[in-house]
Amino acid sequence: MAVLKVIEILSNSETSWEDATRKAVAKASKSVKDIKSAYVQEMSTSVEDGEVTEFRVNLKVTFVVK
């Protein structure tokens, strides 16, 4: 039986929600091993002068506890 843990991570990107998600998983994988999934719980943007300036994601990342 495997024991899994879920952590919450916030990330941002000037490009896209997908880029923000990739950045979060890449950063988390430097200190958290055996990541199995990332669930995008929430997406938002920053807007200035009618233009989107930043994409933000709130992720739940699941990994195996050794």
VENGIJO-V739063 format. One record per helix or strand. SS is the DSSP state (hx for helix, st for strand). FROM is the first residue (numbers start at 1). LEN is the number of residues. If there is no record, write none. Layout:
# VENGIJO-V739063
SS:FROM:LEN
SS:FROM:LEN
This chain:
# VENGIJO-V739063
st:3:11
hx:17:12
st:35:14
st:51:15
